[in-house]
């Protein structure tokens, strides 16, 4: 009888991976390698104080949308995933205007819910700004220009494919990247397409695209095939291309090298990161590589204290010296917690996680300084900082204006 009982226990342990029988002294239960790292206690050195909170529409849904807040003058602009955009006073959080610019119950948008019947979100790129407008993109390939002063939709244009990153403005043009590998320049007064630059898209890619960056008459962007390009903003003429990572391996999964992170411009240098690849520093004038490090990332990079901050695909946070390319520190205490892109300000580095916690780290050495839970559905979108105030949009649609105070 005892022998049969031991056989049953052993069989159940093999089937369940020992997770349910770890209390037995003869079962060696190992930590689930996919489980998010448990949060450890630490002596908090700062307080995360909330100035105000606002609820924005129905939130971001479940399609991995990352609709970042936008601060422009004395307002903060924010969209939800279901066709609502709001302007709020950034000092008080009071609503200035709200526009429900579309819904799934009307027109072309009624056809959108083709791959996820449980989530009807369709606003996927934003929020961008320029020429007196704020811009958003949709899963239907629509780009909308909304007047920043009163929320009026001035024009809408269809660019043919999903827009998964925020549009960027410069020199009278709006730059938009689509999921099918095209970078387009639209006239800011009408939405008319001036030029289009195409890149081949691999069979298998991450669901996301790099947001174009404009500076000094040049627009920079990354692509799913591992390339970064610099184009003349007025004509779309290529200035240079650089391959951040060459696809390697036999399977399409192994060969994914998406540059989904927005290129980071710092003076004469551009920094770019590729999934399953590298982080590189490139000379902006000609694309020459200055240094590279083997880290895999699909999130935007942070910058501060003379360092570049990388959240890799294991959710380790790495600080790299901009000049020497040496790793200054690594923080592994948030492993597998599905972190947001890092943002550096003052002495701090901030990241959010999928459980809704905001984590404040020291830029100097990566130690934890403070923590606060903000949104039960998680923090995914990029954060923004203005005059020392950190604006954080939670997945449920909660928008927080926060300040960090030393204890």
HELIX and SHEET records of a PDB file:
HELIX    1   1 UNK A    2  UNK A   16  1                                  15    
HELIX    2   2 UNK A  107  UNK A  111  5                                   5    
SHEET    1   A 4 UNK A  46  UNK A  55  0                                        
SHEET    2   A 4 UNK A 398  UNK A 406 -1                                        
SHEET    3   A 4 UNK A 389  UNK A 393 -1                                        
SHEET    4   A 4 UNK A 384  UNK A 386 -1                                        
SHEET    1   B 4 UNK A  70  UNK A  72  0                                        
SHEET    2   B 4 UNK A  75  UNK A  79 -1                                        
SHEET    3   B 4 UNK A  84  UNK A  89 -1                                        
SHEET    4   B 4 UNK A  95  UNK A 100 -1                                        
SHEET    1   C 4 UNK A 123  UNK A 130  0                                        
SHEET    2   C 4 UNK A 133  UNK A 138 -1                                        
SHEET    3   C 4 UNK A 142  UNK A 147 -1                                        
SHEET    4   C 4 UNK A 153  UNK A 158 -1                                        
SHEET    1   D 4 UNK A 168  UNK A 170  0                                        
SHEET    2   D 4 UNK A 173  UNK A 177 -1                                        
SHEET    3   D 4 UNK A 182  UNK A 187 -1                                        
SHEET    4   D 4 UNK A 193  UNK A 198 -1                                        
SHEET    1   E 4 UNK A 213  UNK A 215  0                                        
SHEET    2   E 4 UNK A 218  UNK A 222 -1                                        
SHEET    3   E 4 UNK A 227  UNK A 232 -1                                        
SHEET    4   E 4 UNK A 238  UNK A 243 -1                                        
SHEET    1   F 4 UNK A 264  UNK A 266  0                                        
SHEET    2   F 4 UNK A 269  UNK A 273 -1                                        
SHEET    3   F 4 UNK A 279  UNK A 283 -1                                        
SHEET    4   F 4 UNK A 289  UNK A 293 -1                                        
SHEET    1   G 4 UNK A 302  UNK A 304  0                                        
SHEET    2   G 4 UNK A 307  UNK A 311 -1                                        
SHEET    3   G 4 UNK A 317  UNK A 321 -1                                        
SHEET    4   G 4 UNK A 327  UNK A 331 -1                                        
SHEET    1   H 4 UNK A 343  UNK A 345  0                                        
SHEET    2   H 4 UNK A 348  UNK A 352 -1                                        
SHEET    3   H 4 UNK A 357  UNK A 362 -1                                        
SHEET    4   H 4 UNK A 368  UNK A 373 -1                                        
END                                                                             
